[in-house]
Amino acid sequence: MKGTSIGWIGTGVMGTSMCMNLMNAGSRAFVHNRTRARAEPLIEKGAVWCESAAEVAQHCGMIFTIVGYPSDVEQVILGEKGVMQGAKPGSVIIDMTTSEPALAKRIYECAKQKRLHAIDAPVSGGDIGARQGTLAIMAGGDREVFDRVLPYFKIMGENIALMGGPGAGQHTKMSNQILIASTMIGVVESLLYAVKAGLDPDEVIDVIGKGAASSWSINNLGRRIVKGDFEPGFFIKHFIKDMGIALDEAKRMNLTLPGLALAHQFYVSAKALGYENLGTQGIYKVFERMNGL
């Protein structure tokens, strides 16, 4: 990656680390974020600040975005000062936000009309995976474009796959979020049970985290819960957004997902209690309150 220029839009909990990894591999970064202060760690390392997404795109042929909500994706890519307003023909737009499959398809078609390329490539692995460069990256788009971006993906992640055409990456991420949603309910109920039974929850994780109940959530987020660490590796408010997208897509496909619907309601309760800016493990606090602990 040495000597290449990349554009990066979105310097949140995960985006900053992902961009930093590309810079450490030798890429020069042009960055933009809604709040400049959140981009300062990258600017201090040599990234060039740009006043808009369009300005970022003017400098680079490879532009990455990872923002909060589908409305943000639409604004930074398709908006008046968005990537497509500044991108040169042949440039590649890689949206790594968890967003709507239909929006990913629309971006792909709009890009085609402007002689640009687009890939949807949401990620999984949270703040830890972003820092360590071990993310799972699930992509949707054209094979030849995916192959062009793959060297950059390999710096940010380890488990990387092209899942199909435009929107396929987002559908795969929905499958991921559906599994995590119900798993997190199991994690917090398991730990609450252990605490109530007088067990050491860390010792419980030592055992069950290596058996049939093993999961990334219990071994990573479970440890954070035990420490009382509810800082976001991934925000509750963004997880609610993801589950909402999955439920909408399921409805469109005439698919009933009662487990997801129940988990979604617990997380909506967390937001109502003021926990929306905690990490997804913050759902533990809701169950504590339900049980008077």
Order of alpha helices (4+ residues) and beta strands (2+ residues): beta-alpha-beta-alpha-beta-alpha-beta-alpha-alpha-beta-alpha-beta-beta-alpha-beta-alpha-beta-alpha-alpha-alpha-alpha-alpha-alpha
